[in-house]
């Protein structure tokens, strides 16, 4: 029974609700906030905020991602385009941030998870959010039915962001400690930096390429992902088939991962 961890925000769940709220919030500006423009803005805002979140965590005191997103929204609006200047009131910012409480699973998430349940895989969630928000999201969307009891790890709990190796090794430690088994570990995500971090501690990686499109493997010592898919169902189908072939060479655990498992 292999272990698989899913990135929650942007992989298992989409940001469509936030994009819709951005369009709605700024539809009365001097320009037309189209669905396409709202999506482009969200991508710009989220990616830059993600950069600052990682940098803040690993260069100083940890700051939760949702807080980083909130305090960088005005900056993102001002920097988004030279063609027009967008500003936001406190009420508008709060409305957009509240939309994070309404995000929904990807349209294929439940089908993909059902496939893994049928194959008796051990399903985990790795969240860049906080434990309260993550638990509420999983319960509201029904995803908690797939994650057994407490099969989640939140970066806010560790006070450390991905892709720090401790995040992935701690997930591995939790799974081994809970099940008293050492199995193959997989990580499914939409960001190459996330999967590269997981691969550094011997996870097998599955790249959902709907967001970044291309995995720039030349940046990473560990190379590219083990599997790439254009949808969650395709990713999971390939992952199950990949595990069943038995063609994998058992990876040599990195020092951090080995120490972690020894301490279980």
Protein Blocks (a to p, Z undefined) as FASTA:
>chain_A
ZZddddfehplpccklmmmmmmmmmmmmmbdcdfklmmmmmmmmmmmmmmmmmmmmmnmc
cddfklmmmmmmmmmmmmmpmkbccdddfklmmmmmmmmmmcccdfklmmmmmmmmmnop
acddddfbdfklmmmmmmmnopmmmnoghiaccfklnopacfbfklmmmmmmmmmmmnop
acddddddfbfklmmmmmmnopacdddfklnopacfklpmnlpafbdcfbfklmmmmmmm
mmmnopaccddddfklmmmmmmZZ
